Amino acid sequence: MDTESETIDIDGEDDNFADNALNLKNLISLNKAVSAAQPKVRHATATEAALKQKGNVTYWEIQFNKGQKQPDVHVDAHSGKVLAVDQDD
């Protein structure tokens, strides 16, 4: 699985920076997130993952490879609950 990092420029005067920060407390591991997502995309291999936030929900976005399809599964990064599955038809 690919891993990627990105440097964030916090030198600017962004007053909303703290409001937009990911909630990193008590996260489930990436392995647990992949295990939770796997039943939703049977016979697929996890290829990429990213920790993201929408509103106040922090989630793992996991991309799978299933033949010609690349479905994405969003897993709540705190509870491990599957939030969404994009089958990428």
PyMOL CGO cylinders between C-alpha atoms (Angstrom):
from pymol import cmd
from pymol.cgo import CYLINDER

trace = [
    CYLINDER, 0.00, 0.00, 0.00, 1.31, 3.47, -0.86, 0.3, 1, 1, 1, 1, 1, 1,
    CYLINDER, 1.31, 3.47, -0.86, 1.90, 5.97, 1.90, 0.3, 1, 1, 1, 1, 1, 1,
    CYLINDER, 1.90, 5.97, 1.90, 2.20, 9.67, 1.33, 0.3, 1, 1, 1, 1, 1, 1,
    CYLINDER, 2.20, 9.67, 1.33, 2.94, 12.69, 3.49, 0.3, 1, 1, 1, 1, 1, 1,
    CYLINDER, 2.94, 12.69, 3.49, 2.32, 16.34, 2.92, 0.3, 1, 1, 1, 1, 1, 1,
    CYLINDER, 2.32, 16.34, 2.92, 3.82, 19.39, 4.61, 0.3, 1, 1, 1, 1, 1, 1,
    CYLINDER, 3.82, 19.39, 4.61, 1.31, 21.99, 5.75, 0.3, 1, 1, 1, 1, 1, 1,
    CYLINDER, 1.31, 21.99, 5.75, 2.29, 25.67, 5.66, 0.3, 1, 1, 1, 1, 1, 1,
    CYLINDER, 2.29, 25.67, 5.66, 1.14, 27.14, 8.96, 0.3, 1, 1, 1, 1, 1, 1,
    CYLINDER, 1.14, 27.14, 8.96, 3.17, 30.36, 8.74, 0.3, 1, 1, 1, 1, 1, 1,
    CYLINDER, 3.17, 30.36, 8.74, 0.20, 32.27, 7.33, 0.3, 1, 1, 1, 1, 1, 1,
    CYLINDER, 0.20, 32.27, 7.33, -2.40, 34.06, 9.40, 0.3, 1, 1, 1, 1, 1, 1,
    CYLINDER, -2.40, 34.06, 9.40, -5.09, 31.38, 9.13, 0.3, 1, 1, 1, 1, 1, 1,
    CYLINDER, -5.09, 31.38, 9.13, -7.28, 31.85, 12.20, 0.3, 1, 1, 1, 1, 1, 1,
    CYLINDER, -7.28, 31.85, 12.20, -9.31, 28.76, 11.26, 0.3, 1, 1, 1, 1, 1, 1,
    CYLINDER, -9.31, 28.76, 11.26, -6.33, 26.42, 11.25, 0.3, 1, 1, 1, 1, 1, 1,
    CYLINDER, -6.33, 26.42, 11.25, -7.20, 24.83, 14.60, 0.3, 1, 1, 1, 1, 1, 1,
    CYLINDER, -7.20, 24.83, 14.60, -10.84, 24.45, 13.53, 0.3, 1, 1, 1, 1, 1, 1,
    CYLINDER, -10.84, 24.45, 13.53, -9.76, 22.59, 10.39, 0.3, 1, 1, 1, 1, 1, 1,
    CYLINDER, -9.76, 22.59, 10.39, -7.25, 20.29, 12.09, 0.3, 1, 1, 1, 1, 1, 1,
    CYLINDER, -7.25, 20.29, 12.09, -7.85, 16.54, 12.06, 0.3, 1, 1, 1, 1, 1, 1,
    CYLINDER, -7.85, 16.54, 12.06, -8.92, 14.97, 15.33, 0.3, 1, 1, 1, 1, 1, 1,
    CYLINDER, -8.92, 14.97, 15.33, -6.01, 12.60, 15.93, 0.3, 1, 1, 1, 1, 1, 1,
    CYLINDER, -6.01, 12.60, 15.93, -7.02, 11.43, 19.42, 0.3, 1, 1, 1, 1, 1, 1,
    CYLINDER, -7.02, 11.43, 19.42, -7.93, 7.75, 19.85, 0.3, 1, 1, 1, 1, 1, 1,
    CYLINDER, -7.93, 7.75, 19.85, -7.68, 6.81, 16.18, 0.3, 1, 1, 1, 1, 1, 1,
    CYLINDER, -7.68, 6.81, 16.18, -8.07, 3.23, 15.06, 0.3, 1, 1, 1, 1, 1, 1,
    CYLINDER, -8.07, 3.23, 15.06, -5.07, 1.89, 13.18, 0.3, 1, 1, 1, 1, 1, 1,
    CYLINDER, -5.07, 1.89, 13.18, -4.99, 1.73, 9.41, 0.3, 1, 1, 1, 1, 1, 1,
    CYLINDER, -4.99, 1.73, 9.41, -4.93, -2.07, 9.67, 0.3, 1, 1, 1, 1, 1, 1,
    CYLINDER, -4.93, -2.07, 9.67, -8.19, -2.03, 11.66, 0.3, 1, 1, 1, 1, 1, 1,
    CYLINDER, -8.19, -2.03, 11.66, -9.75, 0.36, 9.16, 0.3, 1, 1, 1, 1, 1, 1,
    CYLINDER, -9.75, 0.36, 9.16, -8.79, -1.90, 6.25, 0.3, 1, 1, 1, 1, 1, 1,
    CYLINDER, -8.79, -1.90, 6.25, -10.21, -4.91, 8.12, 0.3, 1, 1, 1, 1, 1, 1,
    CYLINDER, -10.21, -4.91, 8.12, -13.49, -3.04, 8.63, 0.3, 1, 1, 1, 1, 1, 1,
    CYLINDER, -13.49, -3.04, 8.63, -13.65, -2.02, 4.96, 0.3, 1, 1, 1, 1, 1, 1,
    CYLINDER, -13.65, -2.02, 4.96, -12.64, -5.37, 3.43, 0.3, 1, 1, 1, 1, 1, 1,
    CYLINDER, -12.64, -5.37, 3.43, -16.09, -7.08, 3.71, 0.3, 1, 1, 1, 1, 1, 1,
    CYLINDER, -16.09, -7.08, 3.71, -17.61, -4.23, 1.65, 0.3, 1, 1, 1, 1, 1, 1,
    CYLINDER, -17.61, -4.23, 1.65, -15.27, -4.90, -1.29, 0.3, 1, 1, 1, 1, 1, 1,
    CYLINDER, -15.27, -4.90, -1.29, -14.69, -8.64, -1.27, 0.3, 1, 1, 1, 1, 1, 1,
    CYLINDER, -14.69, -8.64, -1.27, -11.74, -10.01, -3.24, 0.3, 1, 1, 1, 1, 1, 1,
    CYLINDER, -11.74, -10.01, -3.24, -10.13, -6.58, -3.50, 0.3, 1, 1, 1, 1, 1, 1,
    CYLINDER, -10.13, -6.58, -3.50, -6.69, -5.38, -2.40, 0.3, 1, 1, 1, 1, 1, 1,
    CYLINDER, -6.69, -5.38, -2.40, -6.12, -2.15, -0.47, 0.3, 1, 1, 1, 1, 1, 1,
    CYLINDER, -6.12, -2.15, -0.47, -3.75, 0.04, -2.49, 0.3, 1, 1, 1, 1, 1, 1,
    CYLINDER, -3.75, 0.04, -2.49, -3.91, 3.53, -0.95, 0.3, 1, 1, 1, 1, 1, 1,
    CYLINDER, -3.91, 3.53, -0.95, -5.18, 5.17, 2.21, 0.3, 1, 1, 1, 1, 1, 1,
    CYLINDER, -5.18, 5.17, 2.21, -5.50, 8.69, 3.51, 0.3, 1, 1, 1, 1, 1, 1,
    CYLINDER, -5.50, 8.69, 3.51, -6.74, 10.18, 6.75, 0.3, 1, 1, 1, 1, 1, 1,
    CYLINDER, -6.74, 10.18, 6.75, -9.32, 12.87, 5.94, 0.3, 1, 1, 1, 1, 1, 1,
    CYLINDER, -9.32, 12.87, 5.94, -11.95, 15.02, 7.59, 0.3, 1, 1, 1, 1, 1, 1,
    CYLINDER, -11.95, 15.02, 7.59, -15.37, 16.21, 6.49, 0.3, 1, 1, 1, 1, 1, 1,
    CYLINDER, -15.37, 16.21, 6.49, -17.18, 18.47, 8.90, 0.3, 1, 1, 1, 1, 1, 1,
    CYLINDER, -17.18, 18.47, 8.90, -16.27, 17.16, 12.32, 0.3, 1, 1, 1, 1, 1, 1,
    CYLINDER, -16.27, 17.16, 12.32, -15.81, 13.53, 11.18, 0.3, 1, 1, 1, 1, 1, 1,
    CYLINDER, -15.81, 13.53, 11.18, -12.28, 12.20, 10.79, 0.3, 1, 1, 1, 1, 1, 1,
    CYLINDER, -12.28, 12.20, 10.79, -12.16, 9.12, 8.55, 0.3, 1, 1, 1, 1, 1, 1,
    CYLINDER, -12.16, 9.12, 8.55, -9.87, 6.78, 6.69, 0.3, 1, 1, 1, 1, 1, 1,
    CYLINDER, -9.87, 6.78, 6.69, -10.40, 6.84, 2.92, 0.3, 1, 1, 1, 1, 1, 1,
    CYLINDER, -10.40, 6.84, 2.92, -9.16, 3.49, 1.62, 0.3, 1, 1, 1, 1, 1, 1,
    CYLINDER, -9.16, 3.49, 1.62, -8.84, 2.77, -2.08, 0.3, 1, 1, 1, 1, 1, 1,
    CYLINDER, -8.84, 2.77, -2.08, -9.00, -0.82, -3.25, 0.3, 1, 1, 1, 1, 1, 1,
    CYLINDER, -9.00, -0.82, -3.25, -8.10, -2.49, -6.53, 0.3, 1, 1, 1, 1, 1, 1,
    CYLINDER, -8.10, -2.49, -6.53, -10.66, -4.99, -7.78, 0.3, 1, 1, 1, 1, 1, 1,
    CYLINDER, -10.66, -4.99, -7.78, -9.84, -5.80, -11.38, 0.3, 1, 1, 1, 1, 1, 1,
    CYLINDER, -9.84, -5.80, -11.38, -10.81, -2.80, -13.50, 0.3, 1, 1, 1, 1, 1, 1,
    CYLINDER, -10.81, -2.80, -13.50, -12.59, -1.12, -10.58, 0.3, 1, 1, 1, 1, 1, 1,
    CYLINDER, -12.59, -1.12, -10.58, -11.08, 0.95, -7.80, 0.3, 1, 1, 1, 1, 1, 1,
    CYLINDER, -11.08, 0.95, -7.80, -13.70, 1.27, -5.06, 0.3, 1, 1, 1, 1, 1, 1,
    CYLINDER, -13.70, 1.27, -5.06, -13.15, 3.63, -2.12, 0.3, 1, 1, 1, 1, 1, 1,
    CYLINDER, -13.15, 3.63, -2.12, -14.37, 2.91, 1.40, 0.3, 1, 1, 1, 1, 1, 1,
    CYLINDER, -14.37, 2.91, 1.40, -14.66, 5.58, 4.10, 0.3, 1, 1, 1, 1, 1, 1,
    CYLINDER, -14.66, 5.58, 4.10, -14.21, 4.28, 7.65, 0.3, 1, 1, 1, 1, 1, 1,
    CYLINDER, -14.21, 4.28, 7.65, -14.76, 6.42, 10.75, 0.3, 1, 1, 1, 1, 1, 1,
    CYLINDER, -14.76, 6.42, 10.75, -11.26, 6.83, 12.21, 0.3, 1, 1, 1, 1, 1, 1,
    CYLINDER, -11.26, 6.83, 12.21, -12.56, 6.66, 15.78, 0.3, 1, 1, 1, 1, 1, 1,
    CYLINDER, -12.56, 6.66, 15.78, -15.33, 4.05, 15.79, 0.3, 1, 1, 1, 1, 1, 1,
    CYLINDER, -15.33, 4.05, 15.79, -14.27, 1.83, 12.87, 0.3, 1, 1, 1, 1, 1, 1,
    CYLINDER, -14.27, 1.83, 12.87, -17.75, 2.07, 11.35, 0.3, 1, 1, 1, 1, 1, 1,
    CYLINDER, -17.75, 2.07, 11.35, -17.97, 2.02, 7.55, 0.3, 1, 1, 1, 1, 1, 1,
    CYLINDER, -17.97, 2.02, 7.55, -19.42, 5.38, 6.52, 0.3, 1, 1, 1, 1, 1, 1,
    CYLINDER, -19.42, 5.38, 6.52, -19.56, 5.08, 2.72, 0.3, 1, 1, 1, 1, 1, 1,
    CYLINDER, -19.56, 5.08, 2.72, -18.62, 2.85, -0.18, 0.3, 1, 1, 1, 1, 1, 1,
    CYLINDER, -18.62, 2.85, -0.18, -17.96, 4.29, -3.64, 0.3, 1, 1, 1, 1, 1, 1,
    CYLINDER, -17.96, 4.29, -3.64, -17.95, 1.37, -6.08, 0.3, 1, 1, 1, 1, 1, 1,
    CYLINDER, -17.95, 1.37, -6.08, -16.36, 3.45, -8.89, 0.3, 1, 1, 1, 1, 1, 1,
    CYLINDER, -16.36, 3.45, -8.89, -18.47, 1.93, -11.69, 0.3, 1, 1, 1, 1, 1, 1,
]
cmd.load_cgo(trace, "trace")
